Amino acid sequence: MRWFLVIAAVALAAAGSASAELVARVPDGMIAVAPNGTPLVGFVRGQQLVIAQRTGRERWKRQPITQVSRGSRLAAFKAGAAGPVAVIIGPSDRSLTVLRRQGKRWRKTPLAGPLGADLSVGWPGLTLDRAGLPVVAYTRWHSRSLTSQLILTRIDARDKPHTQRVTAAGFPKSYTPPPAAPVVVRNGSVHVVETYGVSGAVGTIEWIPRSHTWIGLFLSAGRGGFPIGPMFAVPGRGGVVHAAWTEEFPGSLYGGFPVTLATHGRAITESIVSERGVTTGLAMTSHGPALATNEWVAADNFSFAFPAPDAVWAGTVTGSGGSELDGRLDGLAAVPHSGAQDVLLSRPDGLSWFRSRSLPVHVSLSAEPRDDGTIALSGRVQGARGGHVTIYREHAKTRRETAGTVKLGAGGSFALVDTPRARPVFYRAVYVDPTTGIPYAKLLRDLVE
């Protein structure tokens, strides 16, 4: 199985103007892009780690890699010149393993575990150094004492792990295992970003190596709850570090789960890019940092359970080249030397991949209940190239229903009058670009009573 040598040129050429393509009929996965531009998707199906590689238009080669324990999940995924690298978290988050392509074989390197009942690993971050070798950051977290230890591991060309303890003495404490992410900066050194929350305080720290120790620099600090999901970090131009994460803020004006993007250059800045979402990807594109989040709405917007049992999801790529899409975003990756970005979208039929330099189409939608029991829906598709819009009634636990499909009018406008069989209801408008196949969307954030 030669991953890149035979079909690299064909795959790269075919991907240059690709439309959305179905990769696999599974609900979850991760995306990576090789240095030559070849897209790959990793996922766990049953007890098998599978990696799919695009070999041409509408053609994906799916290769089973190894058996994993039941309950394991793919936590991080990258692709270098030697092939893909995957990080697997074991059942109950008590083990951590790196798998990487080395020649014609796959090498498996255990990093942690199996851990005892009171210990678990935080969501790990993965990057590749300048030689294409894996660098993994993760925490060991104690559920009783809430203490943690941040660890950085480099795996050399002989598949030997070299481990450094970034923090000691159980710092920082956290109500949940702190997620971490390594990032290779301009001088080739590795920084590590982690976020934590305990006793009503949250913090995000960038750890910087100095001589034989580490210095911590706060990118963000304040009142809040605890981290949710992974941490992401990427290098920007001129030695800048961008980091993104999600934390739970009970009772906050952000609706409970704000997504934060922090930038450390000459100064440190941070901004809330989503009021209620989960971070699933961060990439440095020609438009600047692009952040993938899954925003969610629920029938009970005052319930802060995660994930909400009746949640409806909207995948959103933030930034100047971003937009909202129809489905749940499973990943975002920059395509080297092209200015394009790859997006992996989870939809009812499985995982779909597409590539675009930007997402220039934006859908708006509004709903107005009428006295006769009907609901007037209207909106606009900015940047549309003709076509139709389909409006759906969204349900969390059953298949969504089609309210109607209407042709776009002048300036991309559309309107529809719906009579739902039951209320309350969420509405979503979906426009599939006829040229690229990208499903742009707008999910109303409020229930229509």
N, C-alpha and C positions, 0 to 999 in steps of 0.2 A: 504494500500500500504506500505509494509515493504521493505525498500530499500536494506538493507544489511543483515539482520539477517538470512533469509531463504536461499538465494542463494549465499552468499559470498564465501563459500568454492568451490562451483561448478564453479563460474565465475573466481575466482583466478586461479584455476587449469587449466581451459580451456584457459586462456589468456597467459599462460607461453610460448607457442610456436605458437602464433597466426600469421596468414597471414593477408593481407589486407582485410577488410570487409566493405561493404556498410552499413552505419549507417542510413542515411535518404536522401531522394531526395529533398534536399534544398541546396541553394548555399553557405550559411554562417553558422558558428557555433563556439563553443568554447569547449575545452576539459579539463577535470579534472580527477584526479585519487584519489580514496579513500585510506585511510591508509592501507587497506587490499589488495590493488592492483586492485580493480575493476575500470574499465574505465567508465566514463560518458561523455556524450556530451549534451550541452545545445544549443538551437537555438530558434529563433522566427519564427513562421510560421503563416502568416496572422496577426492576433491579439492575438495569443496564444503563451505563453512561454511553450516550450516542453523540457523535459529532457529524454534522452535515456540512458538506462543502459544495459551493456552487460551481458547477462545471460547464455551464452554458445557459442560455435563455430557457427558463422554466425547467432546468435540470439541476437536481441536487443529489449528490452522492452521500447516503447516510451510512456511517460505519460504526458498528458497536465496538466500544473500546475495552470495557472491563465491567465485571460484576461489582455492584456496590451493595452494602447492607440495606435491608428494607428500612425505610425512613430517612435515608441519606438524601442530600440535596446538593445541587451545583451552586456554589456560593460566589465564585469568581471565574472569569474566563478571558484569556488573552491569546493573541497569536503573534509569534515571532518568525524570524527567517527559518528556524528549524522546525516550526510547526506549532500547533496549539498547546496551551497550558491550561489546566483546569484545577480548581481547588474544590474539594469535596468535604462538606461537613457531615459527620456521621450521625447516627440516630441520637436523639435527645441532646444534640450539640456537644457531645462528649469526645469527639475525635476530629482530627483535621489531617487531610492527606492531599499532596500535590501529585498530579499526573502530568507528564510532559513527554512529547515526542522526542526521541533520541535515535537518529538513524532509522532503522526499520522496526524498532521496538518502542514500547511504551514503558517508561520508568515510573514507579510508584514510590514516593517519599513520604513516610509518615512524619508529621510535625508535632502532633499532640494526641494523647489518648492511647487506649481508652481511659478516660478520667473517672474519678470516683463520683459518687452520687451528688456530692455538694459542689462539684466543679463543672464548669462548662466553658466553651470558647465563645468569644464574641464574633460577630460577623467579620470575616477576614477581608482584607484588601490585597489586590495583586497588581504588580507592575513588572515590566521587564527592564533589566539594566541595558547599558549600551552594547553589551555582548549578546543580548537576547536571552539572558538567564533569569529565572524567576526570583522575585523579591516579594515576600509575603509579610504582612503585618497583621497581628491579631492579639486579642487579650485572653488571658485566663481569669475567669471570674468565679468568686466564691459566693454561693447563694445565701449562706448564713451570715457571714460577716459583711457582705456586699463589697469586699475589697477586690482589687483587680491588679493585674500585672501586664503591661504592654510589652510585646515581644516582636522583634524584627528578625526574619530568617532569610538568608541568601542561600541559594542552591547553586553550587559550582558546576563546572562542565563534567565532573565525575559523579554528579548526582549526590554530592555530600552536602548536608545542610550546615550552615554556619549561623549560630543564633546569638543575638544580643538582647539583653534585658534593658529596655528603654526606661521603664519605671520600676521602682522598688517600694517596699514597705506598704504594699497594698493600695497605692495611690493610682488613680482616683477611685473612691468609692462610687458605686452607682446602683440604682434600683434594678437595672437591666445590664446585661453584658455590654460593655462599651464597644461599638464598632470602630474599626481603624482602617486607614488607607495609606500606603506608601506612595511617594512621588519622587521621581528623579529630577533634580533641579539642574540649572544650567551648568554648574561646575562638575556635574556627575555624581554628587553626593545624594544620599537618600534622606528625605525628611519623612516624618510620619505624623498624620493627623488623626486624632481620636476625639470622640464626643461622649459625654457622660451626664448623668443627672442623679442627684440625691438630696434629700431633705429640703426640697423646694428650690434648689439651685441647679442650673445647668451650665455646662461649659464646654467649649471646643478648643483644643490645644494643638498647635503645630510644634512638634518636637524636632529640634535642630541639633545635629551632632557637633560637639565642640571638644576637641582633643579626645579624651577618653571618657567623656560623659555626654549628657544630653541637656539642652536648655529648652524649657517649655515657654511658648509664646501664645497667649490667649488670642484666638481669632474672634471669639464670642463668649459672653458670660452674662448671666441674668437669672431671673426667677423662672421656674418652670418645673417640668416633670422628669422625663427620661427619654433616651433616644429610641427611635423606632426604625428598623430596617438598616440598610448598609450605609457606610460613609464612602464618599467619592472624592478624589483629589486628582487634579491634572496640572501640568506646568503650562504657563502662558508665556508670552513674549517677554524678553528681558528679565528672566528670573522670577516672574510673578507666579504665585501659587493660588489656584482656585480650589475651593472645597465646598461640598454641598452635602446636606444631611436633613433628616426629619427628626423632630422631637415632639413629644406629647406635652401640651400646655393646657392642663385642665382649667376650664373656665375663662380662657383668654379670649381677647377680641378677635383672634385669628381662627376661632372655630375649633380649636383643640389640637390640630396637627400642622403647624406651619413648616414649610420647606424653606431652608435658609441657604443662600449662596454668599460665601465670604471670599474676599480677595485680599491677598497679602503681597503688596508691591512696595512702593515707597511708604505707603500708609496701609492701614487695615480698614476695609469697608465691608459691610454686610447688608443684605437686603432680604426681605421676605418675598419670595417669588410665587408662593402658593399658600393660601390660607388653610387649606385642608388637603393634604396630599402625602404621597410616599415617594421618595426619591429612588429612581431606578437607573439613572445613567447620567454621566457628565462627560462632555467631549469638547475639545478645543477646535473650533471650526474657523472658516474664513470670516465669519460674522462675529467672532468672539466665543466665549464659553456658552455652550448650549446644554440645557439641563432638561432631562426627561423626568416627568413626574406623573403619577397617577392620582388625579384628584377624584374625590368621592363625595357623593351625596347620599343621604339616607332618609327614610320616612321620619325617623326620630332624630332630628338634627341636634338635639340636646343630649343624645347618648354618645359617650366618648369611648365606647367599647371599640376595640380594634382587633381584627377588622369588623366593621359593623355587619350584623347578620343580614341586613336588608340593603347593603350598599350597592350603588350603581356607579361604575367607574368611567372616567374620561381621561384618556392619555393626552398629555400636553407636553410639547417641546417649547420651552421658554427661550427668550432671546430675540434678537432682531430678525432672525431667519426662521422663527418657530411658528407653530400653529397647534390647534387642537385636532386630534384624530379620532376616528371611530374604533374604539377598542382599548385594551389595556397595554401600555407600553412595557415591554420586557427588557428593552435595552436600546442604547444609543452609542454609536462609535464613529469617530472621524476616519475618513478614508485618506491615507497618506498621499501627499503631493497632488491632491486633486481639488481640495476645497469642498468636497462633497461629504455627506454624512449618511450613514446607514442606520435604519430604524427597524427594530423587530417589534411587531405588533401582534398581540394575542387577541384573536377574534373567535366567534363560535365554531368556525371550521378548523381552527388550529393556528399555528404560527405563520405569519406573513412577513416577508422581507421586502424592503424597497430602499432605493438610493436616490438622493436628491441633493442639489447644491443648496437649496433652501426650501421652505414650505410657504410659498407666497399666497396661498388661498386662505381666507378667513371667513367663517360662517357665523352669522348672528341669528338669533331666534328669540321671539317673544310670544307669550300666550296671554289671551284675555278671555276669561270666562264670561259668558253671556247669560241673560236672564232666561233664555229658552232652553238652557242646559247644554248648549254647544260651546265649543272653545275655538276662538279665532286665533290661528297661528300665522305668524308672518316673520319674514327675515330677509336676509340678503347674503349672497355669496360674493365677496370681494375677490377679484382676480379670476373669476370663472371664465371658462372657455366654452360657454354654452352647456347644454345638457339639462339634467333634471336633479331635483332634490327629493329624497325620500324622508318622510317624517315618521318616527317610531314612537310608540308608547313603550316605555322601558319598565321592566320588572326585574327584581333581583333574583327571584327563585324560579321564574318560568321564562320561556322564550319570549322575546319582545314581539309586539304586534305592529304591523304596518298600518299607520293611520292613513297614509296616502302618498302618492308620488305626483309631483307637479313640475311642469316645465318652467325654467327660469325665464323671467321677463326682462324688461329693460333694466340695465345696470345690475343684473344678477338678482333681482328681487323675486320673491315668491310668497304665496299666501295659500292657506288651506283652512277650511272649517271642519272640525272634528267633533264627533259625538261618541265619547268613550263609554264603554259598557260599565266601567267601574271607576270610582275616584277614591282617593287622590291618585295622581299619575305623574310620572316624569316624562318629558318629551325630549327627543333628540332629533336634530336635522342632520342628514348625511349627504354630502356631495362627493361623488367619485369622479376625480379628474379624468376625462376621456383620453387624455394623452399619456399620463403617468400611471393611472390606476390608483393613485393615493386617495384614501377615503378621509376627506376632511369632514369635520363634524362640529356641532355645538350641542352640548347637553345642558338643559336648564338646571340651574343649581337649586331651584325651589320647586316644591311640589305644587301641582295645580289642583286646587280643591274643587 
